[in-house]
Amino acid sequence: MSMRKKAAHHIKVKCTDKVANAANLIACGVLMFAAIMRLVHCFSGGFDLWFFVLTFYFMSFIILIGFAEILYLKPDNLTSLKVRTYFNFLNKLVGRGLFLIFLSMIMV
């Protein structure tokens, strides 16, 4: 077995849905903290409307992925089911991961 296949197998075994869910929730918390810091920065210096709108846009996406992650904590949550129905890419682990990378790139 090649080193690449061993690494892929090791990741599949160790990275369960619960581990990925916990990592995504931690990432959401860090991104929300960064969004709050953006709001503080927006109001501490001169007010910039575009910066404020982009921060609000950013926060709404963080809340969206937060609702999608709640499904694993409370499987009968109606809000989470609606988010995963209308934003179907959040229903898969890869989709949520790429969405978190997208949110991180917005922050930069």
N, C-alpha and C positions, 0 to 999 in steps of 0.2 A: 504494500500500500504506500502510495507516495505521501510526501509530507503535506501536500495541499489537501489531499483527501482525509488525512488524519486530522488536520486542523478543522476542516469543515465538519467532520463527524463530532469532534470535541465540542465545537460551538453548538451544534444541534442538540447534544446531550445536556450541556450545562445551561443553555439559555432557554429556559422554559417560559411559558406565557406569564407566569407570576413574576419571574425575574424581569422580563421585558416590561411588564406593567409597572413594576416598582421603579424601574429606570426611567420610564416615560413620565411617571408622576413626579419624580425628582426633577427631571428636565423641565416639566411644566412649572414647577415651583421656582426654579432658577430663572426661567424666562419671565415669569410674572414679577419676580423681584427686580429684574432688569427693566421691565416696563414701568414699574413704579419709580425706579431711579430716573428713567427718561421723563416721567411726569414732573418729578421734583426739579430736574434740570430745566425743563420747559418753563416752569413758573419762577425759578430762582433768577435766571438771566432774563434777557428781554424775551417777551412772548413771541413765539413763531407759530403761526397758524398751521403751516404745512407739517411742522414737526409734531404738533399736537394731534393732527388728524392721522398721521402715520402711526403715532403711539396708540391711539384709540383703535385703529385697524389691527395693530399688532396684538393688543389686549383681547380683542374679540376673537382672534384666531386661537389664542392661548386658551380662552374659555371653551371654545369649540372642541379642541383636542382634549381638554380636561373632562368635558362631558362624555366624550367617546371612551375615555379610560375608565370611567365609573362603572361601565358595564361589567367588568371583572369583579368589582367590589360588591355591586348590587345587580345581579342579572335581570331583575324585574323592573329596573328603572326605565320609565317611559321616555324621559328626555334623552337618555343615552341611546335608546333604540331609534328614536327619531333622527338624531344626529347621524348615526351609522346608516340609516336608510337613505337620507338625502345626501350625505357625503360618504358614498360607499367606499372610497379609497381609505377611509379611516377604519374600516372593518378588518383590514389585514395588517399584520405586523410591519411589513415592508412599507405600506402606505403611511402608517403613523410615523415610522422612522424617517422617511423622506420628508414628510410634512414638518417634523421637528427640525430637520436640517434646513428646510425652507425658512422657517421662522427664525432660526439662528442667523441666516444670511440677511434677513430683513433687519435684524438688530445691528449688523455690521454696517 
